[in-house]
Amino acid sequence: MNIKFTKMHGIGNDFVVIDAYSSVVSLSANQIRAIADRHFGIGCDQLLLVEKSTLPNVDFRYRIFNADGSEVEQCGNGARCFVRFVHDKHLTEKNEIRVETMRGIITLTLENNGQVTVNMGPPRFNPDQIPFIADAPAETYSLDVGGEEINISAVSMGNPHAVQIVANTGSAPVALQGPLIEAHPRFPEHVNAGFMQIIDDHHIRLRVFERGSGETLACGSGACAAVVAGIKLGLLNSPVNVSMRGGELNIVWNGNNSDVMMTGPAEPVFDGELDLSRIDTQTVATQTAVI
Ligand SMILES: N[C@@H](CCC[C@H](N)C(=O)O)C(=O)O
């Protein structure tokens, strides 16, 4: 079976986007892993499926799969690429679209300057995916990571984030601590690990070791979670500019139960056609085991 795809990125967080709206596309976790593989496949941090929604007054369903094949609730950079994709492929002409995700309905707006604003909804501080947090959430929690105690803020933007403050993102132990935090036993559904450097109260630098994908050049939901954590700690004031290795995002949050708004670019890279029968799911599934 041949399927058309578009390779896109949101400040370097890259995606394979597939139109499963015009015709049904169903992919196994093994096929997604093989497509995402940077040596045996196309290569991407996440694969995005654009589907029809069955809900009233909702334009599309947006499904997100990490490079390891797992389906997840939220992807901020992907949401911006989603808007650009449905416009470029003439699936809608609306500038404001309502999209069904695993975390609920989100609203996405294509701005006149080509940037996209995503209403990421309100943050949550005692989400199901972070069960060690009691009913009265603290600002930070202590976590034993490989014998070292670190302080993290636990924030859900629909998907779970553990954010810590570091002196310098350039020298932060992302490769060392990232996998340990991601799979820490206190996060049974695993977690995205953020490393935030405060530049001033309206500007941070951020690196994120993403659940199911490893360190990416940018993470939209991670940027929102870090800004929320910084504001809750009294270190940041909205709006906040978030600099990541792939580029910049603007995040607005007015506190309490208000929605987090994220604005940034979304870029197509190329279109292609994939022959699924040539995707080598076996090699990708076993390559780690062989090593
Ligand atoms: N890159 C994304 C987040 C993708 C999902 C994440 N890895 C998870 O497992 O929750 C973003 O831009 O938000």
The ligand as an SDF file (V2000), in Angstrom:
LIG
                    3D

 13 12  0  0  0  0  0  0  0  0999 V2000
    7.1960   17.3070   20.7560 N   0  0  0  0  0  0  0  0  0  0  0  0
    5.9740   17.4580   21.3960 C   0  0  0  0  0  0  0  0  0  0  0  0
    5.5740   16.4730   22.4510 C   0  0  0  0  0  0  0  0  0  0  0  0
    5.3730   15.0760   21.8610 C   0  0  0  0  0  0  0  0  0  0  0  0
    4.8210   14.0530   22.8550 C   0  0  0  0  0  0  0  0  0  0  0  0
    5.7560   13.7460   23.9950 C   0  0  0  0  0  0  0  0  0  0  0  0
    6.9890   13.1420   23.5660 N   0  0  0  0  0  0  0  0  0  0  0  0
    5.0450   12.8250   25.0050 C   0  0  0  0  0  0  0  0  0  0  0  0
    5.3010   11.6030   25.0050 O   0  0  0  0  0  0  0  0  0  0  0  0
    4.2420   13.3090   25.8010 O   0  0  0  0  0  0  0  0  0  0  0  0
    5.5420   18.8890   21.6300 C   0  0  0  0  0  0  0  0  0  0  0  0
    5.9380   19.7460   20.8380 O   0  0  0  0  0  0  0  0  0  0  0  0
    4.7440   19.1370   22.5310 O   0  0  0  0  0  0  0  0  0  0  0  0
  1  2  1  0
  2  3  1  0
  2 11  1  0
  3  4  1  0
  4  5  1  0
  5  6  1  0
  6  7  1  0
  6  8  1  0
  8  9  2  0
  8 10  1  0
 11 12  2  0
 11 13  1  0
M  END
$$$$
